[in-house]
Amino acid sequence: MTVKIIAIDACTGCESCVDACPCEVLEVKDEKVVIVQVDECVDCGACVEECPNDVLEVEE
């Protein structure tokens, strides 16, 4: 499993997901979320829960 971006157009760059991620897997670049270290993802779902726009999901 890993985190996946499912609705990039809905991303506002608020950084809620970045702040919630304990593994520093995500960054915001050009006002959109980017997965920068997918191999470090522990599938905790913290980023998904914090995103107000349902941009992310944990893929099984």
PyMOL Python script that loads the backbone (N, CA, C, O; Angstrom):
from pymol import cmd

cmd.read_pdbstr("""\
ATOM      1  N   MET A   1       0.838  -1.185   0.000  1.00  0.00           N
ATOM      2  CA  MET A   1       0.000   0.000   0.000  1.00  0.00           C
ATOM      3  C   MET A   1       0.883   1.248   0.000  1.00  0.00           C
ATOM      4  O   MET A   1       2.037   1.223   0.429  1.00  0.00           O
ATOM      5  N   THR A   2       0.313   2.312  -0.484  1.00  0.00           N
ATOM      6  CA  THR A   2       1.023   3.582  -0.511  1.00  0.00           C
ATOM      7  C   THR A   2       0.026   4.716  -0.704  1.00  0.00           C
ATOM      8  O   THR A   2      -1.114   4.491  -1.110  1.00  0.00           O
ATOM      9  N   VAL A   3       0.457   5.915  -0.414  1.00  0.00           N
ATOM     10  CA  VAL A   3      -0.391   7.081  -0.633  1.00  0.00           C
ATOM     11  C   VAL A   3      -0.411   7.408  -2.120  1.00  0.00           C
ATOM     12  O   VAL A   3       0.595   7.264  -2.816  1.00  0.00           O
ATOM     13  N   LYS A   4      -1.570   7.849  -2.595  1.00  0.00           N
ATOM     14  CA  LYS A   4      -1.751   8.139  -4.012  1.00  0.00           C
ATOM     15  C   LYS A   4      -2.540   9.437  -4.154  1.00  0.00           C
ATOM     16  O   LYS A   4      -3.482   9.680  -3.400  1.00  0.00           O
ATOM     17  N   ILE A   5      -2.159  10.262  -5.114  1.00  0.00           N
ATOM     18  CA  ILE A   5      -2.894  11.481  -5.432  1.00  0.00           C
ATOM     19  C   ILE A   5      -4.014  11.098  -6.393  1.00  0.00           C
ATOM     20  O   ILE A   5      -3.760  10.534  -7.457  1.00  0.00           O
ATOM     21  N   ILE A   6      -5.265  11.410  -6.011  1.00  0.00           N
ATOM     22  CA  ILE A   6      -6.398  11.003  -6.845  1.00  0.00           C
ATOM     23  C   ILE A   6      -7.157  12.185  -7.450  1.00  0.00           C
ATOM     24  O   ILE A   6      -7.959  12.007  -8.367  1.00  0.00           O
ATOM     25  N   ALA A   7      -6.901  13.401  -6.930  1.00  0.00           N
ATOM     26  CA  ALA A   7      -7.641  14.574  -7.419  1.00  0.00           C
ATOM     27  C   ALA A   7      -6.768  15.818  -7.339  1.00  0.00           C
ATOM     28  O   ALA A   7      -7.081  16.745  -6.592  1.00  0.00           O
ATOM     29  N   ILE A   8      -5.681  15.851  -8.095  1.00  0.00           N
ATOM     30  CA  ILE A   8      -4.717  16.944  -8.012  1.00  0.00           C
ATOM     31  C   ILE A   8      -5.345  18.301  -8.303  1.00  0.00           C
ATOM     32  O   ILE A   8      -4.907  19.307  -7.745  1.00  0.00           O
ATOM     33  N   ASP A   9      -6.342  18.354  -9.148  1.00  0.00           N
ATOM     34  CA  ASP A   9      -6.987  19.634  -9.453  1.00  0.00           C
ATOM     35  C   ASP A   9      -7.704  20.223  -8.247  1.00  0.00           C
ATOM     36  O   ASP A   9      -7.917  21.434  -8.188  1.00  0.00           O
ATOM     37  N   ALA A  10      -8.077  19.391  -7.292  1.00  0.00           N
ATOM     38  CA  ALA A  10      -8.754  19.860  -6.084  1.00  0.00           C
ATOM     39  C   ALA A  10      -7.777  20.374  -5.025  1.00  0.00           C
ATOM     40  O   ALA A  10      -8.194  20.986  -4.043  1.00  0.00           O
ATOM     41  N   CYS A  11      -6.483  20.129  -5.221  1.00  0.00           N
ATOM     42  CA  CYS A  11      -5.471  20.546  -4.253  1.00  0.00           C
ATOM     43  C   CYS A  11      -5.314  22.061  -4.267  1.00  0.00           C
ATOM     44  O   CYS A  11      -5.157  22.677  -5.321  1.00  0.00           O
ATOM     45  N   THR A  12      -5.359  22.650  -3.070  1.00  0.00           N
ATOM     46  CA  THR A  12      -5.204  24.099  -2.935  1.00  0.00           C
ATOM     47  C   THR A  12      -3.831  24.485  -2.385  1.00  0.00           C
ATOM     48  O   THR A  12      -3.532  25.670  -2.238  1.00  0.00           O
ATOM     49  N   GLY A  13      -3.002  23.493  -2.083  1.00  0.00           N
ATOM     50  CA  GLY A  13      -1.677  23.771  -1.544  1.00  0.00           C
ATOM     51  C   GLY A  13      -1.693  24.201  -0.093  1.00  0.00           C
ATOM     52  O   GLY A  13      -0.780  24.899   0.348  1.00  0.00           O
ATOM     53  N   CYS A  14      -2.695  23.806   0.654  1.00  0.00           N
ATOM     54  CA  CYS A  14      -2.849  24.246   2.045  1.00  0.00           C
ATOM     55  C   CYS A  14      -1.814  23.635   2.992  1.00  0.00           C
ATOM     56  O   CYS A  14      -1.613  24.151   4.092  1.00  0.00           O
ATOM     57  N   GLU A  15      -1.171  22.574   2.598  1.00  0.00           N
ATOM     58  CA  GLU A  15      -0.137  21.871   3.351  1.00  0.00           C
ATOM     59  C   GLU A  15      -0.647  21.108   4.569  1.00  0.00           C
ATOM     60  O   GLU A  15       0.158  20.697   5.404  1.00  0.00           O
ATOM     61  N   SER A  16      -1.941  20.908   4.696  1.00  0.00           N
ATOM     62  CA  SER A  16      -2.473  20.114   5.812  1.00  0.00           C
ATOM     63  C   SER A  16      -1.922  18.695   5.778  1.00  0.00           C
ATOM     64  O   SER A  16      -1.557  18.142   6.815  1.00  0.00           O
ATOM     65  N   CYS A  17      -1.863  18.117   4.605  1.00  0.00           N
ATOM     66  CA  CYS A  17      -1.352  16.754   4.463  1.00  0.00           C
ATOM     67  C   CYS A  17       0.142  16.679   4.788  1.00  0.00           C
ATOM     68  O   CYS A  17       0.608  15.726   5.413  1.00  0.00           O
ATOM     69  N   VAL A  18       0.873  17.690   4.357  1.00  0.00           N
ATOM     70  CA  VAL A  18       2.321  17.735   4.608  1.00  0.00           C
ATOM     71  C   VAL A  18       2.582  17.789   6.108  1.00  0.00           C
ATOM     72  O   VAL A  18       3.433  17.065   6.625  1.00  0.00           O
ATOM     73  N   ASP A  19       1.848  18.647   6.798  1.00  0.00           N
ATOM     74  CA  ASP A  19       2.009  18.782   8.245  1.00  0.00           C
ATOM     75  C   ASP A  19       1.616  17.517   8.988  1.00  0.00           C
ATOM     76  O   ASP A  19       2.198  17.210  10.028  1.00  0.00           O
ATOM     77  N   ALA A  20       0.639  16.777   8.474  1.00  0.00           N
ATOM     78  CA  ALA A  20       0.145  15.574   9.138  1.00  0.00           C
ATOM     79  C   ALA A  20       1.044  14.361   8.929  1.00  0.00           C
ATOM     80  O   ALA A  20       1.026  13.435   9.740  1.00  0.00           O
ATOM     81  N   CYS A  21       1.817  14.353   7.869  1.00  0.00           N
ATOM     82  CA  CYS A  21       2.631  13.178   7.531  1.00  0.00           C
ATOM     83  C   CYS A  21       3.819  13.026   8.484  1.00  0.00           C
ATOM     84  O   CYS A  21       4.676  13.907   8.551  1.00  0.00           O
ATOM     85  N   PRO A  22       3.873  11.913   9.220  1.00  0.00           N
ATOM     86  CA  PRO A  22       4.989  11.708  10.158  1.00  0.00           C
ATOM     87  C   PRO A  22       6.298  11.305   9.469  1.00  0.00           C
ATOM     88  O   PRO A  22       7.357  11.317  10.096  1.00  0.00           O
ATOM     89  N   CYS A  23       6.229  10.953   8.200  1.00  0.00           N
ATOM     90  CA  CYS A  23       7.410  10.452   7.485  1.00  0.00           C
ATOM     91  C   CYS A  23       7.954  11.418   6.445  1.00  0.00           C
ATOM     92  O   CYS A  23       8.894  11.086   5.723  1.00  0.00           O
ATOM     93  N   GLU A  24       7.379  12.598   6.362  1.00  0.00           N
ATOM     94  CA  GLU A  24       7.817  13.629   5.417  1.00  0.00           C
ATOM     95  C   GLU A  24       7.828  13.126   3.970  1.00  0.00           C
ATOM     96  O   GLU A  24       8.774  13.362   3.219  1.00  0.00           O
ATOM     97  N   VAL A  25       6.763  12.437   3.608  1.00  0.00           N
ATOM     98  CA  VAL A  25       6.610  11.861   2.274  1.00  0.00           C
ATOM     99  C   VAL A  25       6.125  12.899   1.265  1.00  0.00           C
ATOM    100  O   VAL A  25       6.394  12.781   0.070  1.00  0.00           O
ATOM    101  N   LEU A  26       5.406  13.921   1.750  1.00  0.00           N
ATOM    102  CA  LEU A  26       4.756  14.891   0.873  1.00  0.00           C
ATOM    103  C   LEU A  26       5.391  16.276   0.959  1.00  0.00           C
ATOM    104  O   LEU A  26       5.942  16.667   1.988  1.00  0.00           O
ATOM    105  N   GLU A  27       5.298  16.999  -0.143  1.00  0.00           N
ATOM    106  CA  GLU A  27       5.699  18.402  -0.208  1.00  0.00           C
ATOM    107  C   GLU A  27       4.694  19.127  -1.088  1.00  0.00           C
ATOM    108  O   GLU A  27       3.990  18.504  -1.883  1.00  0.00           O
ATOM    109  N   VAL A  28       4.630  20.439  -0.945  1.00  0.00           N
ATOM    110  CA  VAL A  28       3.820  21.244  -1.848  1.00  0.00           C
ATOM    111  C   VAL A  28       4.772  22.009  -2.753  1.00  0.00           C
ATOM    112  O   VAL A  28       5.640  22.746  -2.284  1.00  0.00           O
ATOM    113  N   LYS A  29       4.598  21.823  -4.051  1.00  0.00           N
ATOM    114  CA  LYS A  29       5.389  22.529  -5.054  1.00  0.00           C
ATOM    115  C   LYS A  29       4.428  23.149  -6.047  1.00  0.00           C
ATOM    116  O   LYS A  29       3.498  22.492  -6.515  1.00  0.00           O
ATOM    117  N   ASP A  30       4.647  24.403  -6.367  1.00  0.00           N
ATOM    118  CA  ASP A  30       3.767  25.117  -7.297  1.00  0.00           C
ATOM    119  C   ASP A  30       2.305  25.020  -6.877  1.00  0.00           C
ATOM    120  O   ASP A  30       1.413  24.872  -7.712  1.00  0.00           O
ATOM    121  N   GLU A  31       2.075  25.106  -5.560  1.00  0.00           N
ATOM    122  CA  GLU A  31       0.739  25.115  -4.956  1.00  0.00           C
ATOM    123  C   GLU A  31      -0.037  23.815  -5.119  1.00  0.00           C
ATOM    124  O   GLU A  31      -1.266  23.815  -5.051  1.00  0.00           O
ATOM    125  N   LYS A  32       0.674  22.701  -5.336  1.00  0.00           N
ATOM    126  CA  LYS A  32       0.050  21.375  -5.436  1.00  0.00           C
ATOM    127  C   LYS A  32       0.880  20.365  -4.650  1.00  0.00           C
ATOM    128  O   LYS A  32       2.104  20.480  -4.581  1.00  0.00           O
ATOM    129  N   VAL A  33       0.217  19.384  -4.065  1.00  0.00           N
ATOM    130  CA  VAL A  33       0.915  18.350  -3.315  1.00  0.00           C
ATOM    131  C   VAL A  33       1.682  17.436  -4.274  1.00  0.00           C
ATOM    132  O   VAL A  33       1.228  17.138  -5.378  1.00  0.00           O
ATOM    133  N   VAL A  34       2.854  17.004  -3.818  1.00  0.00           N
ATOM    134  CA  VAL A  34       3.714  16.101  -4.577  1.00  0.00           C
ATOM    135  C   VAL A  34       4.213  15.027  -3.616  1.00  0.00           C
ATOM    136  O   VAL A  34       4.592  15.328  -2.485  1.00  0.00           O
ATOM    137  N   ILE A  35       4.210  13.789  -4.064  1.00  0.00           N
ATOM    138  CA  ILE A  35       4.781  12.699  -3.282  1.00  0.00           C
ATOM    139  C   ILE A  35       6.261  12.638  -3.610  1.00  0.00           C
ATOM    140  O   ILE A  35       6.631  12.343  -4.747  1.00  0.00           O
ATOM    141  N   VAL A  36       7.109  12.911  -2.633  1.00  0.00           N
ATOM    142  CA  VAL A  36       8.543  12.995  -2.907  1.00  0.00           C
ATOM    143  C   VAL A  36       9.329  11.783  -2.422  1.00  0.00           C
ATOM    144  O   VAL A  36      10.433  11.533  -2.906  1.00  0.00           O
ATOM    145  N   GLN A  37       8.780  11.026  -1.471  1.00  0.00           N
ATOM    146  CA  GLN A  37       9.488   9.859  -0.957  1.00  0.00           C
ATOM    147  C   GLN A  37       8.504   8.710  -0.742  1.00  0.00           C
ATOM    148  O   GLN A  37       8.275   8.286   0.391  1.00  0.00           O
ATOM    149  N   VAL A  38       7.933   8.219  -1.812  1.00  0.00           N
ATOM    150  CA  VAL A  38       6.890   7.192  -1.726  1.00  0.00           C
ATOM    151  C   VAL A  38       7.369   5.955  -0.973  1.00  0.00           C
ATOM    152  O   VAL A  38       6.566   5.301  -0.307  1.00  0.00           O
ATOM    153  N   ASP A  39       8.632   5.621  -1.058  1.00  0.00           N
ATOM    154  CA  ASP A  39       9.162   4.438  -0.378  1.00  0.00           C
ATOM    155  C   ASP A  39       9.179   4.597   1.138  1.00  0.00           C
ATOM    156  O   ASP A  39       9.288   3.607   1.860  1.00  0.00           O
ATOM    157  N   GLU A  40       9.074   5.816   1.623  1.00  0.00           N
ATOM    158  CA  GLU A  40       9.089   6.081   3.055  1.00  0.00           C
ATOM    159  C   GLU A  40       7.686   6.064   3.669  1.00  0.00           C
ATOM    160  O   GLU A  40       7.548   6.130   4.890  1.00  0.00           O
ATOM    161  N   CYS A  41       6.658   5.978   2.846  1.00  0.00           N
ATOM    162  CA  CYS A  41       5.270   5.990   3.313  1.00  0.00           C
ATOM    163  C   CYS A  41       4.990   4.747   4.159  1.00  0.00           C
ATOM    164  O   CYS A  41       5.321   3.629   3.766  1.00  0.00           O
ATOM    165  N   VAL A  42       4.370   4.960   5.337  1.00  0.00           N
ATOM    166  CA  VAL A  42       4.022   3.854   6.225  1.00  0.00           C
ATOM    167  C   VAL A  42       2.526   3.555   6.204  1.00  0.00           C
ATOM    168  O   VAL A  42       2.032   2.792   7.034  1.00  0.00           O
ATOM    169  N   ASP A  43       1.809   4.153   5.261  1.00  0.00           N
ATOM    170  CA  ASP A  43       0.385   3.875   5.052  1.00  0.00           C
ATOM    171  C   ASP A  43      -0.479   4.179   6.267  1.00  0.00           C
ATOM    172  O   ASP A  43      -1.463   3.482   6.515  1.00  0.00           O
ATOM    173  N   CYS A  44      -0.130   5.199   7.016  1.00  0.00           N
ATOM    174  CA  CYS A  44      -0.889   5.522   8.227  1.00  0.00           C
ATOM    175  C   CYS A  44      -2.206   6.239   7.924  1.00  0.00           C
ATOM    176  O   CYS A  44      -3.134   6.200   8.733  1.00  0.00           O
ATOM    177  N   GLY A  45      -2.290   6.893   6.761  1.00  0.00           N
ATOM    178  CA  GLY A  45      -3.518   7.586   6.383  1.00  0.00           C
ATOM    179  C   GLY A  45      -3.698   8.956   6.997  1.00  0.00           C
ATOM    180  O   GLY A  45      -4.740   9.582   6.802  1.00  0.00           O
ATOM    181  N   ALA A  46      -2.710   9.441   7.736  1.00  0.00           N
ATOM    182  CA  ALA A  46      -2.829  10.751   8.379  1.00  0.00           C
ATOM    183  C   ALA A  46      -3.044  11.860   7.357  1.00  0.00           C
ATOM    184  O   ALA A  46      -3.824  12.782   7.598  1.00  0.00           O
ATOM    185  N   CYS A  47      -2.370  11.781   6.236  1.00  0.00           N
ATOM    186  CA  CYS A  47      -2.511  12.803   5.199  1.00  0.00           C
ATOM    187  C   CYS A  47      -3.911  12.796   4.597  1.00  0.00           C
ATOM    188  O   CYS A  47      -4.478  13.850   4.310  1.00  0.00           O
ATOM    189  N   VAL A  48      -4.462  11.602   4.409  1.00  0.00           N
ATOM    190  CA  VAL A  48      -5.796  11.462   3.831  1.00  0.00           C
ATOM    191  C   VAL A  48      -6.833  12.078   4.761  1.00  0.00           C
ATOM    192  O   VAL A  48      -7.732  12.793   4.316  1.00  0.00           O
ATOM    193  N   GLU A  49      -6.704  11.798   6.050  1.00  0.00           N
ATOM    194  CA  GLU A  49      -7.646  12.314   7.040  1.00  0.00           C
ATOM    195  C   GLU A  49      -7.604  13.834   7.136  1.00  0.00           C
ATOM    196  O   GLU A  49      -8.638  14.462   7.363  1.00  0.00           O
ATOM    197  N   GLU A  50      -6.438  14.431   6.968  1.00  0.00           N
ATOM    198  CA  GLU A  50      -6.281  15.877   7.126  1.00  0.00           C
ATOM    199  C   GLU A  50      -6.630  16.682   5.883  1.00  0.00           C
ATOM    200  O   GLU A  50      -6.908  17.877   5.988  1.00  0.00           O
ATOM    201  N   CYS A  51      -6.623  16.065   4.722  1.00  0.00           N
ATOM    202  CA  CYS A  51      -6.886  16.793   3.484  1.00  0.00           C
ATOM    203  C   CYS A  51      -8.352  17.223   3.412  1.00  0.00           C
ATOM    204  O   CYS A  51      -9.242  16.372   3.413  1.00  0.00           O
ATOM    205  N   PRO A  52      -8.614  18.524   3.351  1.00  0.00           N
ATOM    206  CA  PRO A  52      -9.997  18.998   3.318  1.00  0.00           C
ATOM    207  C   PRO A  52     -10.668  18.823   1.950  1.00  0.00           C
ATOM    208  O   PRO A  52     -11.879  19.009   1.826  1.00  0.00           O
ATOM    209  N   ASN A  53      -9.891  18.470   0.932  1.00  0.00           N
ATOM    210  CA  ASN A  53     -10.424  18.384  -0.428  1.00  0.00           C
ATOM    211  C   ASN A  53     -10.394  16.986  -1.035  1.00  0.00           C
ATOM    212  O   ASN A  53     -10.621  16.827  -2.235  1.00  0.00           O
ATOM    213  N   ASP A  54     -10.119  15.979  -0.225  1.00  0.00           N
ATOM    214  CA  ASP A  54     -10.097  14.585  -0.688  1.00  0.00           C
ATOM    215  C   ASP A  54      -9.180  14.378  -1.896  1.00  0.00           C
ATOM    216  O   ASP A  54      -9.557  13.739  -2.878  1.00  0.00           O
ATOM    217  N   VAL A  55      -7.983  14.927  -1.800  1.00  0.00           N
ATOM    218  CA  VAL A  55      -7.003  14.827  -2.882  1.00  0.00           C
ATOM    219  C   VAL A  55      -6.249  13.494  -2.837  1.00  0.00           C
ATOM    220  O   VAL A  55      -5.805  12.995  -3.871  1.00  0.00           O
ATOM    221  N   LEU A  56      -6.107  12.922  -1.645  1.00  0.00           N
ATOM    222  CA  LEU A  56      -5.269  11.736  -1.446  1.00  0.00           C
ATOM    223  C   LEU A  56      -6.080  10.526  -1.005  1.00  0.00           C
ATOM    224  O   LEU A  56      -7.178  10.650  -0.461  1.00  0.00           O
ATOM    225  N   GLU A  57      -5.506   9.351  -1.256  1.00  0.00           N
ATOM    226  CA  GLU A  57      -6.043   8.113  -0.697  1.00  0.00           C
ATOM    227  C   GLU A  57      -4.881   7.153  -0.459  1.00  0.00           C
ATOM    228  O   GLU A  57      -3.822   7.282  -1.074  1.00  0.00           O
ATOM    229  N   VAL A  58      -5.087   6.195   0.433  1.00  0.00           N
ATOM    230  CA  VAL A  58      -4.102   5.144   0.619  1.00  0.00           C
ATOM    231  C   VAL A  58      -4.537   3.992  -0.273  1.00  0.00           C
ATOM    232  O   VAL A  58      -5.607   3.410  -0.100  1.00  0.00           O
ATOM    233  N   GLU A  59      -3.674   3.683  -1.232  1.00  0.00           N
ATOM    234  CA  GLU A  59      -3.965   2.640  -2.213  1.00  0.00           C
ATOM    235  C   GLU A  59      -3.579   1.266  -1.640  1.00  0.00           C
ATOM    236  O   GLU A  59      -2.493   1.096  -1.088  1.00  0.00           O
ATOM    237  N   GLU A  60      -4.473   0.307  -1.780  1.00  0.00           N
ATOM    238  CA  GLU A  60      -4.196  -1.042  -1.285  1.00  0.00           C
ATOM    239  C   GLU A  60      -3.540  -1.893  -2.337  1.00  0.00           C
ATOM    240  O   GLU A  60      -3.237  -3.059  -2.087  1.00  0.00           O
TER     241      GLU A  60
END
""", "prot")
cmd.dss("prot")
cmd.show_as("cartoon", "prot")
cmd.util.cbc("prot")
cmd.orient("prot")
